[in-house]
């Protein structure tokens, strides 16, 4: 998949320097950054989405006691 990304000039310069100093391509480092960072981004943005849904009444919550009881873990 081909995707284009617009970077701030200072970020692009840093990426250029890194690629030149290491002999790797800018694309290599961009892929690395995405692969290493996507899990963190998913955690943050998907959690925010669930919170919005809870506040809007589109998602329900359960107490810990209720979950333990339903799973047969209650004392």
DSSP file (Angstrom, degrees, kcal/mol; ACC not computed):
  #  RESIDUE AA STRUCTURE BP1 BP2  ACC     N-H-->O    O-->H-N    N-H-->O    O-->H-N    TCO  KAPPA ALPHA  PHI   PSI    X-CA   Y-CA   Z-CA
    1    1 A X              0   0    0      0, 0.0     2,-0.5     0, 0.0     0, 0.0   0.000 360.0 360.0 360.0 132.3    0.0    0.0    0.0
    2    2 A X        +     0   0    0      2,-0.0     2,-0.4     0, 0.0     0, 0.0  -0.859 360.0 171.2 -99.9 129.4    1.4    3.4   -0.9
    3    3 A X        -     0   0    0     -2,-0.5     2,-0.4     2,-0.0     0, 0.0  -0.993  20.8-145.2-136.4 141.5    0.6    6.2    1.5
    4    4 A X        -     0   0    0     -2,-0.4     2,-0.4     2,-0.0    -2,-0.0  -0.869  13.0-168.9-109.5 146.8    1.9    9.7    1.6
    5    5 A X        -     0   0    0     -2,-0.4     2,-0.6     2,-0.0    -2,-0.0  -0.998  16.0-140.9-134.4 132.9    2.6   11.7    4.8
    6    6 A X        -     0   0    0     -2,-0.4     2,-0.3     6,-0.0    -2,-0.0  -0.848  25.3-166.8 -94.9 121.1    3.4   15.3    5.1
    7    7 A X        -     0   0    0     -2,-0.6     2,-0.1     1,-0.0    -2,-0.0  -0.771  28.1-103.3-107.5 151.3    6.1   16.0    7.8
    8    8 A X    >>  -     0   0    0     -2,-0.3     4,-2.4     1,-0.1     3,-0.6  -0.458  39.9-113.6 -64.1 145.2    7.1   19.2    9.4
    9    9 A X  H 3> S+     0   0    0      1,-0.2     4,-2.4     2,-0.2     5,-0.2   0.862 115.4  52.3 -53.3 -40.9   10.4   20.3    7.9
   10   10 A X  H 3> S+     0   0    0      1,-0.2     4,-1.8     2,-0.2    -1,-0.2   0.863 110.2  48.4 -67.1 -33.9   12.4   19.8   11.1
   11   11 A X  H <> S+     0   0    0     -3,-0.6     4,-2.4     2,-0.2    -2,-0.2   0.908 111.0  50.3 -70.1 -41.9   11.1   16.2   11.4
   12   12 A X  H  X S+     0   0    0     -4,-2.4     4,-2.7     1,-0.2    -2,-0.2   0.896 109.3  51.9 -63.2 -39.1   12.0   15.5    7.8
   13   13 A X  H  X S+     0   0    0     -4,-2.4     4,-2.5    -5,-0.2    -1,-0.2   0.912 109.7  49.0 -63.7 -41.9   15.5   16.9    8.4
   14   14 A X  H  X S+     0   0    0     -4,-1.8     4,-2.4     2,-0.2    -2,-0.2   0.910 112.0  48.8 -62.8 -42.1   16.0   14.6   11.4
   15   15 A X  H  X S+     0   0    0     -4,-2.4     4,-2.6     2,-0.2    -2,-0.2   0.908 110.4  51.4 -64.1 -42.6   14.8   11.6    9.4
   16   16 A X  H  X S+     0   0    0     -4,-2.7     4,-2.6     2,-0.2    -2,-0.2   0.927 111.3  47.6 -58.2 -46.6   17.1   12.6    6.5
   17   17 A X  H  X S+     0   0    0     -4,-2.5     4,-2.6     2,-0.2    -2,-0.2   0.909 112.2  49.2 -63.7 -42.5   20.1   12.8    8.9
   18   18 A X  H  X S+     0   0    0     -4,-2.4     4,-1.6     2,-0.2     6,-0.3   0.937 113.1  46.5 -62.0 -47.3   19.2    9.5   10.5
   19   19 A X  H  X>S+     0   0    0     -4,-2.6     4,-1.7     1,-0.2     5,-0.7   0.916 114.6  47.1 -62.5 -43.8   18.9    7.7    7.2
   20   20 A X  H  <5S+     0   0    0     -4,-2.6    -1,-0.2     1,-0.2    -2,-0.2   0.897 112.3  49.7 -65.3 -40.6   22.1    9.2    5.9
   21   21 A X  H  <5S+     0   0    0     -4,-2.6    -1,-0.2    -5,-0.2    -2,-0.2   0.786 121.0  33.7 -70.7 -27.0   24.1    8.4    9.0
   22   22 A X  H  <5S-     0   0    0     -4,-1.6    -1,-0.2    -5,-0.2    -2,-0.2   0.559 100.9-122.9-107.4 -11.3   22.9    4.7    9.1
   23   23 A X  T  <5S+     0   0    0     -4,-1.7     2,-0.2     1,-0.3    -3,-0.2   0.628  71.8 121.8  77.2  11.9   22.7    3.9    5.4
   24   24 A X      < -     0   0    0     -5,-0.7    -1,-0.3    -6,-0.3    -2,-0.2  -0.631  65.7-102.6-101.0 165.2   19.0    2.9    5.7
   25   25 A X     >  -     0   0    0     -2,-0.2     4,-1.5     1,-0.1     5,-0.1  -0.460  20.0-122.0 -84.5 158.7   16.1    4.4    3.9
   26   26 A X  H  > S+     0   0    0      1,-0.2     4,-2.5     2,-0.2     5,-0.2   0.882 115.1  59.3 -62.9 -37.0   13.7    6.9    5.3
   27   27 A X  H  > S+     0   0    0      1,-0.2     4,-2.6     2,-0.2    -1,-0.2   0.878 100.2  56.1 -60.2 -37.8   10.9    4.4    4.4
   28   28 A X  H  > S+     0   0    0      1,-0.2     4,-2.4     2,-0.2    -1,-0.2   0.950 110.4  43.7 -58.1 -49.6   12.6    1.9    6.7
   29   29 A X  H  X S+     0   0    0     -4,-1.5     4,-2.6     1,-0.2    -2,-0.2   0.866 111.7  52.9 -68.3 -35.7   12.5    4.2    9.6
   30   30 A X  H  X S+     0   0    0     -4,-2.5     4,-2.2     2,-0.2    -1,-0.2   0.925 110.4  48.0 -64.2 -43.1    8.9    5.3    8.9
   31   31 A X  H  X S+     0   0    0     -4,-2.6     4,-3.0     2,-0.2     5,-0.2   0.929 111.9  50.5 -61.1 -44.8    7.8    1.7    8.8
   32   32 A X  H  X S+     0   0    0     -4,-2.4     4,-2.7     1,-0.2     5,-0.3   0.926 110.2  49.3 -58.3 -46.6    9.6    1.0   12.1
   33   33 A X  H  X S+     0   0    0     -4,-2.6     4,-1.7     1,-0.2    -1,-0.2   0.904 113.8  45.9 -61.9 -41.5    8.0    3.9   13.8
   34   34 A X  H  X S+     0   0    0     -4,-2.2     4,-2.0     2,-0.2    -2,-0.2   0.945 114.1  47.3 -67.3 -47.6    4.6    2.9   12.7
   35   35 A X  H  < S+     0   0    0     -4,-3.0     4,-0.4     1,-0.2    -2,-0.2   0.883 117.4  42.5 -63.5 -38.2    5.0   -0.7   13.6
   36   36 A X  H  < S+     0   0    0     -4,-2.7     4,-0.3    -5,-0.2    -1,-0.2   0.781 121.4  40.4 -78.2 -26.3    6.4    0.1   17.0
   37   37 A X  H  X S+     0   0    0     -4,-1.7     4,-2.2    -5,-0.3    -2,-0.2   0.626  91.2  81.7 -99.0 -14.2    3.9    2.8   17.8
   38   38 A X  H  X S+     0   0    0     -4,-2.0     4,-2.8     1,-0.2     5,-0.2   0.867  89.6  54.6 -66.1 -35.2    0.6    1.5   16.4
   39   39 A X  H  > S+     0   0    0     -4,-0.4     4,-2.4     2,-0.2    -1,-0.2   0.923 110.1  46.6 -63.7 -42.6   -0.1   -0.6   19.5
   40   40 A X  H  > S+     0   0    0     -4,-0.3     4,-2.3     2,-0.2    -1,-0.2   0.906 112.8  50.0 -63.9 -41.0    0.3    2.4   21.8
   41   41 A X  H  X S+     0   0    0     -4,-2.2     4,-2.8     2,-0.2     5,-0.4   0.908 110.1  50.4 -65.0 -41.5   -1.9    4.5   19.5
   42   42 A X  H  X S+     0   0    0     -4,-2.8     4,-2.4     1,-0.2     5,-0.5   0.936 109.6  51.4 -60.6 -46.0   -4.6    1.8   19.4
   43   43 A X  H  X S+     0   0    0     -4,-2.4     4,-1.4    -5,-0.2    -2,-0.2   0.935 116.3  39.9 -56.3 -48.3   -4.5    1.6   23.2
   44   44 A X  H  X S+     0   0    0     -4,-2.3     4,-2.1     2,-0.2    -2,-0.2   0.967 121.5  38.3 -69.1 -54.3   -5.0    5.4   23.6
   45   45 A X  H  X S+     0   0    0     -4,-2.8     4,-1.9     1,-0.2    -3,-0.2   0.848 116.8  49.1 -74.3 -34.1   -7.5    6.1   20.8
   46   46 A X  H  X S+     0   0    0     -4,-2.4     4,-2.2    -5,-0.4    -1,-0.2   0.876 111.5  50.8 -71.4 -35.1   -9.6    3.0   21.2
   47   47 A X  H  X S+     0   0    0     -4,-1.4     4,-2.5    -5,-0.5    -2,-0.2   0.910 109.6  50.5 -64.9 -41.4   -9.8    3.6   25.0
   48   48 A X  H  X S+     0   0    0     -4,-2.1     4,-2.4     1,-0.2    -2,-0.2   0.895 109.4  51.8 -61.8 -39.3  -10.9    7.2   24.3
   49   49 A X  H  X S+     0   0    0     -4,-1.9     4,-2.3     2,-0.2    -2,-0.2   0.918 109.9  48.1 -64.7 -43.6  -13.6    5.8   21.9
   50   50 A X  H  X S+     0   0    0     -4,-2.2     4,-2.7     2,-0.2    -2,-0.2   0.918 110.7  51.9 -62.6 -43.0  -14.9    3.4   24.6
   51   51 A X  H  X S+     0   0    0     -4,-2.5     4,-2.6     1,-0.2    -2,-0.2   0.918 109.8  48.9 -59.7 -43.8  -15.0    6.3   27.1
   52   52 A X  H  X S+     0   0    0     -4,-2.4     4,-1.9     1,-0.2    -1,-0.2   0.914 111.8  49.6 -60.4 -42.7  -17.0    8.4   24.7
   53   53 A X  H  <>S+     0   0    0     -4,-2.3     5,-2.5     2,-0.2     6,-1.3   0.886 110.7  49.4 -65.7 -38.9  -19.4    5.5   24.1
   54   54 A X  H ><5S+     0   0    0     -4,-2.7     3,-1.2     4,-0.2    -2,-0.2   0.948 112.4  47.4 -63.5 -48.0  -19.8    5.0   27.8
   55   55 A X  H 3<5S+     0   0    0     -4,-2.6    -1,-0.2     1,-0.3    -2,-0.2   0.819 113.0  49.1 -63.9 -30.4  -20.5    8.6   28.5
   56   56 A X  T 3<5S-     0   0    0     -4,-1.9    -1,-0.3    -5,-0.2    -2,-0.2   0.472 116.1-113.9 -88.3  -1.9  -23.0    8.7   25.5
   57   57 A X  T < 5S+     0   0    0     -3,-1.2    -3,-0.2    -4,-0.5    -2,-0.1   0.615  88.2 113.2  82.0  11.9  -24.8    5.6   26.8
   58   58 A X  S   <S+     0   0    0     -5,-2.5     2,-0.4    -6,-0.2    -4,-0.2   0.561  76.1  44.9 -90.3  -9.5  -23.8    3.5   23.8
   59   59 A X  S    S-     0   0    0     -6,-1.3     2,-0.2    -5,-0.1    -2,-0.2  -0.993  75.9-145.2-135.1 139.1  -21.6    1.2   26.0
   60   60 A X        -     0   0    0     -2,-0.4     2,-0.3    -3,-0.1    -6,-0.1  -0.666   9.0-150.5-103.1 161.3  -22.4   -0.3   29.3
   61   61 A X        -     0   0    0     -2,-0.2     2,-0.3    -7,-0.1    -2,-0.0  -0.863   2.1-152.7-124.8 162.1  -20.2   -1.0   32.2
   62   62 A X        -     0   0    0     -2,-0.3     2,-0.1     3,-0.0    -2,-0.0  -0.972  22.0-114.4-132.4 148.2  -20.2   -3.6   35.0
   63   63 A X     >  -     0   0    0     -2,-0.3     4,-2.3     1,-0.1     5,-0.2  -0.394  29.3-114.1 -75.0 159.8  -18.8   -3.4   38.5
   64   64 A X  H  > S+     0   0    0      1,-0.2     4,-2.8     2,-0.2     5,-0.2   0.897 118.8  54.8 -60.0 -40.6  -15.9   -5.7   39.5
   65   65 A X  H  > S+     0   0    0      1,-0.2     4,-2.3     2,-0.2    -1,-0.2   0.916 108.1  48.8 -59.8 -43.0  -18.2   -7.5   41.9
   66   66 A X  H  > S+     0   0    0      2,-0.2     4,-2.7     1,-0.2    -2,-0.2   0.915 112.1  48.0 -63.5 -44.5  -20.7   -8.2   39.1
   67   67 A X  H  X S+     0   0    0     -4,-2.3     4,-2.0     2,-0.2     6,-0.2   0.926 111.9  49.5 -64.0 -44.7  -18.0   -9.5   36.8
   68   68 A X  H  <>S+     0   0    0     -4,-2.8     5,-3.6     1,-0.2     6,-1.0   0.912 112.7  48.0 -60.6 -42.3  -16.5  -11.7   39.5
   69   69 A X  H ><5S+     0   0    0     -4,-2.3     3,-1.3     4,-0.2    -2,-0.2   0.939 111.2  49.6 -63.7 -47.3  -20.0  -13.1   40.2
   70   70 A X  H 3<5S+     0   0    0     -4,-2.7    -1,-0.2     1,-0.3    -2,-0.2   0.823 114.6  45.4 -62.0 -31.9  -20.8  -13.7   36.6
   71   71 A X  T 3<5S-     0   0    0     -4,-2.0    -1,-0.3    -5,-0.2    -2,-0.2   0.413 115.2-114.4 -92.1   1.3  -17.5  -15.5   36.1
   72   72 A X  T < 5S+     0   0    0     -3,-1.3    -3,-0.2    -4,-0.4    -2,-0.1   0.796  85.1 117.2  72.1  28.3  -17.9  -17.6   39.3
   73   73 A X      < +     0   0    0     -5,-3.6    -4,-0.2    -6,-0.2    -5,-0.1   0.431  37.9 115.7-105.7  -2.3  -14.9  -15.9   40.9
   74   74 A X              0   0    0     -6,-1.0    -9,-0.0     1,-0.1    -8,-0.0  -0.378 360.0 360.0 -70.9 147.0  -16.8  -14.2   43.8
   75   75 A X              0   0    0     -2,-0.1    -1,-0.1     0, 0.0    -6,-0.0   0.472 360.0 360.0 -74.3 360.0  -16.0  -15.3   47.3
